[in-house]
Amino acid sequence: MPGYQIFYARRPTFHPSGAFGILRLTTATIQSTHVRLCHLEADRLDDAWQQMQAEHWSPNGEARPLLERLGLSHTSMSVGDVIRDEDGTYWECLDVGWSPLEDDTKKRN
């Protein structure tokens, strides 16, 4: 089963990046805008998203201490959060579906 890295937005806007003048999220900016929360195994991105809904991984608030320690304010994966797949592609969660992040790390010298 594929493995995924889960990254939550430090300051969630619940809008896809680039919308409403929000800075466009890229692979080079993710370290300053997101926190790596965990690794999980799932068949697809949508399955990973489902596992990261509060009713599945923190039904009684078990995640609250971890989230507070990481400086995060939301439990369920939401618009603007990111999943990294085994191929190294980062996927931004949208209102419906996913969008791959631009890989601008190779443009840096």
N, C-alpha and C positions, 0 to 999 in steps of 0.2 A: 504494500500500500504506500502511495506517495507521502512524503513528509512536507510540511509547510511551516514557515516561520510567520508568526503573527505580530504585526506592528500596529499599535494604537496611537492615534493622534494625541499629542501633548495638549493641544488646545483645539478640540473638535469644533468644527463649524457646521457639520452635517450638510455641507454642500460639497460637490466635487471640486477638486482643485481647479483653479482657473475661472470658476464661476464667481460672479459679483466682484471681480477685481481681486480675488484671493490668489496669492502667489501660486504659480504652477508647480506642483509637486514633481520632483524628478529623483532619480537614484542618487544624485549628488546632494540633494537637500534633505533626504529622508532622515538622516541621523540627527538633524537639528529639529525636525518637526514631529518625529515619532519616537516611540519607545518600543523596543522589542519586548513582547509580553511572554511568548511561549513558543514551543514547537509542538505540532500535533500531526497525527496521521489521518488522512482522509482520502477518499477516492477522487474528489473533484473540489474545485474552489468553493462551489456552493455547499458542499458537505462540510468543509472547514468552517464556512460562515455559520452554518447551522449549529455546529459544535460550540461556537463562540457566543451564542445567545445566552443571556443570563439564566434562563430557566434550565439550561443544560449543564453549564459548568459552574454555576454559583446560585443554585435555587434558593438557598437560605442565607445568602450574603457571605459565603465562605471566602470569596475573592476580595472582599473589601479591604482587608489589611495589605494584601499584595498590591492592589491598585493604588492605595494611599502611599505605600512605600515607593512606588514608581512614579508618583505624581500624576496619576491618571484619574479622571473623573467619571468615566462611563464603563459599565460592565459588558454590555452587549456590543458586538461588532457593528459598526455603523458606517454610513457614508463618510468617506475620507480616510478610513482605516485601510491598512495595506496587508496583503499576503504575499510572501516570497515563495515561489515554487522551487522544486528540486533543480530545475534548469537555471535558476538564478534570476528569473523574470519576476519583477515586482508588479503586483496587480492592485490597483486602487478600487475600493468598493464604491460603486455608484448607486444611485436610486434604484436602478434596474441593471444588473449585470456588473461587468468589470472592465477596466481600462488599463492596458499595460503602461507602466511609467516609462518616460523617455530615459534612456540610459545615456546620460551626459557625462559619466565618469571618465569615459575614454577621450573626451574632448579636452580634458585638463592636461596641462603640460607641467 
